[in-house]
Amino acid sequence: MRMVKNLWFLAAALLMLLGVNATAQRYGDDYYYRHWGREPLDRVRGDLNRAERNLSYLSEDEMRRFRHIREAINDFQRNWERGRYDGPALDETIGGLHALVDRSKLHQRDRDVLADDLHRLRDLRDRWEHRDRDRY
């Protein structure tokens, strides 16, 4: 009976190990996109939502800017989670966020938070573009 339990435990451990290995093969060396992208993107999206809620007096043009940035983030993240880095979508997100921080009627706290998010996205882009150099 004890031998059967040990065999089940060994089989479960082997299956878990094979599952981890399959995941590593699927994403290869580019595990970066899981670790680097999700947190900054989720944070930017949340901060945009919070800033938008704080501004009940947004013009239609400013609402359009918020939607445009959100769509660019979604496009980038969709490709990112499939293992593809979409530089133009990230650049579009960064440019839209930069314009929003510079030109909109944000409260100072929201402006500061989104400016910090802008730095995070630029850092994400820089780390990705220099990832091969940093491996060695």
C-alpha positions as CSV (number, residue, x, y, z in Angstrom):
1,M,0.0,0.0,0.0
2,R,2.8,2.4,0.9
3,M,4.5,1.6,-2.4
4,V,1.4,2.6,-4.3
5,K,1.2,5.9,-2.5
6,N,4.9,6.6,-3.3
7,L,4.3,5.7,-7.0
8,W,1.3,8.2,-7.1
9,F,3.4,10.9,-5.5
10,L,6.3,10.2,-7.9
11,A,3.9,10.3,-10.9
12,A,2.3,13.6,-9.7
13,A,5.8,15.1,-9.2
14,L,6.9,14.0,-12.6
15,L,3.8,15.5,-14.2
16,M,4.3,18.8,-12.5
17,L,7.9,18.9,-13.6
18,L,6.9,18.1,-17.2
19,G,4.3,20.9,-17.1
20,V,6.9,23.4,-15.9
21,N,9.3,22.3,-18.6
22,A,6.6,22.6,-21.3
23,T,5.8,26.1,-20.1
24,A,9.5,27.1,-20.1
25,Q,9.8,25.7,-23.7
26,R,6.7,27.6,-24.8
27,Y,8.0,31.0,-23.7
28,G,11.7,30.1,-24.2
29,D,14.2,32.7,-23.0
30,D,11.6,35.4,-23.2
31,Y,10.0,34.8,-19.8
32,Y,10.6,38.6,-19.5
33,Y,7.3,39.4,-21.0
34,R,5.5,37.8,-18.1
35,H,7.6,39.4,-15.4
36,W,8.2,42.9,-16.9
37,G,5.0,43.7,-18.7
38,R,2.0,42.6,-16.7
39,E,2.5,44.7,-13.6
40,P,3.3,48.0,-15.3
41,L,0.4,47.6,-17.8
42,D,-2.1,46.7,-15.1
43,R,-1.0,49.6,-13.0
44,V,-1.2,52.1,-15.9
45,R,-4.7,50.8,-16.7
46,G,-5.8,51.1,-13.1
47,D,-4.3,54.6,-12.7
48,L,-6.0,55.7,-16.0
49,N,-9.3,54.5,-14.6
50,R,-8.8,56.3,-11.3
51,A,-7.8,59.5,-13.0
52,E,-10.8,59.3,-15.4
53,R,-13.1,58.8,-12.4
54,N,-11.6,61.8,-10.7
55,L,-12.5,64.0,-13.6
56,S,-16.2,64.3,-14.0
57,Y,-15.7,67.4,-16.3
58,L,-13.7,65.8,-19.1
59,S,-14.2,67.1,-22.6
60,E,-15.0,64.6,-25.4
61,D,-11.4,65.1,-26.7
62,E,-9.9,64.1,-23.3
63,M,-12.2,61.1,-23.1
64,R,-11.0,60.1,-26.5
65,R,-7.4,60.3,-25.3
66,F,-8.2,58.0,-22.3
67,R,-9.9,55.5,-24.6
68,H,-7.0,55.6,-27.1
69,I,-4.4,54.9,-24.5
70,R,-6.4,52.1,-23.0
71,E,-6.8,50.5,-26.5
72,A,-3.1,50.8,-27.1
73,I,-2.3,49.2,-23.8
74,N,-4.8,46.4,-24.6
75,D,-3.2,45.8,-28.0
76,F,0.3,45.7,-26.5
77,Q,-0.7,43.4,-23.7
78,R,-2.6,41.0,-26.0
79,N,0.5,40.5,-28.1
80,W,2.8,40.5,-25.1
81,E,0.9,37.6,-23.5
82,R,1.2,35.7,-26.7
83,G,5.0,36.1,-26.5
84,R,5.3,38.9,-29.0
85,Y,6.7,42.3,-28.2
86,D,4.8,45.0,-30.1
87,G,7.1,48.0,-30.1
88,P,4.7,50.3,-32.1
89,A,1.8,49.6,-29.7
90,L,4.0,50.3,-26.7
91,D,5.3,53.5,-28.4
92,E,1.8,54.6,-29.0
93,T,0.9,54.0,-25.4
94,I,3.9,55.9,-24.2
95,G,3.1,58.8,-26.6
96,G,-0.5,59.0,-25.7
97,L,0.2,58.9,-22.0
98,H,2.9,61.6,-22.4
99,A,0.4,63.8,-24.2
100,L,-2.3,63.1,-21.5
101,V,0.1,64.1,-18.7
102,D,1.3,67.2,-20.5
103,R,-1.9,68.6,-21.9
104,S,-5.0,67.4,-20.0
105,K,-6.7,68.9,-17.0
106,L,-5.6,66.3,-14.5
107,H,-5.5,66.8,-10.8
108,Q,-1.9,67.1,-9.7
109,R,-1.9,63.8,-7.9
110,D,-3.2,61.9,-11.0
111,R,-0.7,63.7,-13.1
112,D,2.2,62.6,-10.8
113,V,0.9,59.0,-10.7
114,L,0.6,58.8,-14.5
115,A,4.0,60.5,-15.0
116,D,5.4,57.7,-12.8
117,D,3.6,55.1,-15.0
118,L,5.1,56.8,-18.0
119,H,8.6,56.2,-16.6
120,R,7.7,52.5,-15.9
121,L,6.6,52.0,-19.5
122,R,9.8,53.6,-20.8
123,D,11.8,51.4,-18.5
124,L,9.9,48.4,-19.8
125,R,10.7,49.4,-23.4
126,D,14.4,50.0,-22.6
127,R,14.8,46.7,-20.7
128,W,13.2,44.8,-23.5
129,E,15.3,46.5,-26.2
130,H,18.5,45.8,-24.3
131,R,17.6,42.3,-22.9
132,D,20.2,40.5,-25.0
133,R,23.0,42.8,-23.9
134,D,22.1,42.3,-20.2
135,R,22.2,38.4,-20.4
136,Y,25.9,38.3,-20.7
